[in-house]
Amino acid sequence: MKTRVLSIVVIMILGITSLMAQDQKENEFFVAGECGMCKTRIEKAANTVEGVAEASWDKETKMLEVAFCCTKPDIKAIHKAIAEVGHDTKIVKAEDAAYDKLPACCKYERLDYKKVK
């Protein structure tokens, strides 16, 4: 009897762990920026995209780590939201007007985008 109860408990724990792993999917990508104000702006923009549970940008590595809840959102939508507030990613370049609105301490070296034929 104890063996059956223990087996059922183990199966339940494995099932719950599996479901939790599906709920949190992570992705990481480069976002240009310089300071703490950039960090706040980038994370806020990423968090506006539906399906993003949490976003964390590292000033040193320039990498944004995004955790998703439930279903994975459109990654390009995250890149676009970040570009709209003035920060380049490797997929989407911010419009010059958005970049120009950044405070002086947030000005970073713009990424070089080559036209794809």
Residue pairs with C-beta under 8 A, 6 or more apart in sequence:
23 69
23 70
24 53
24 67
24 68
24 69
25 67
25 68
25 72
26 65
26 66
26 67
26 68
27 65
27 66
27 68
27 72
27 75
28 63
28 64
28 65
28 66
29 63
29 64
29 66
29 75
29 79
29 89
29 90
29 91
30 62
30 63
30 64
30 89
30 90
31 42
31 57
31 62
31 63
31 64
31 82
31 87
31 88
31 89
32 62
32 87
32 88
32 89
32 108
32 109
32 110
32 111
33 39
33 41
33 42
33 57
33 59
33 62
33 87
33 106
33 108
34 59
34 105
34 106
34 107
34 108
35 59
35 105
35 106
36 59
37 103
37 105
37 106
38 57
38 59
38 87
38 102
38 106
38 108
39 57
39 59
41 85
41 86
41 87
41 106
42 55
42 57
42 64
42 82
42 85
42 87
43 55
43 56
43 57
43 64
44 85
45 81
45 82
45 84
45 85
45 87
46 52
46 55
46 57
46 64
46 66
46 78
46 81
46 82
47 54
47 55
48 81
49 73
49 74
49 77
49 78
49 81
50 73
51 68
51 69
51 70
51 71
51 72
51 73
52 66
52 67
52 68
52 69
52 73
52 78
53 67
53 68
53 69
54 66
54 67
55 64
55 65
55 66
55 67
56 64
56 65
57 63
57 64
57 65
58 64
58 65
64 82
66 78
75 91
76 91
76 92
79 89
79 91
79 92
80 92
82 89
82 92
82 94
83 89
83 92
83 93
83 94
83 95
83 98
84 94
84 95
84 98
85 94
85 98
86 94
86 98
86 99
86 100
86 101
86 102
86 106
87 94
87 108
88 94
88 99
88 108
88 110
88 111
90 111
93 110
93 111
93 113
99 107
99 110
